[in-house]
């Protein structure tokens, strides 16, 4: 960093020199993650949990009328696929 210009405080400061305009020559670039990445991650993890629950229900089916449709397996798989799509599309990449 080079020499920075300095100024004087006006009034009440005793005339002490203060640094003015302390800006780095090369500011760091901040990369924000899109919220869709986290939504996709949440959908993917919830989908996996629901699929695991559906697989467990194959060995101990609940006493419901539509248990033979295995809805947790289908909906969990759909959620995991959509979550995987969003994670892949919005994942952070190096330039």
Buried (B, 14 or more C-beta within 10 A) or exposed (E): EEEEEEEEEEEEEEEEEEEEEEEEEEEEEEEEEEEEBEBBBBBBBBBBBBBEEBEEBEEEEEEEEEEEEBBBBEBBBBBBEBBBEBBEEBEEEEE
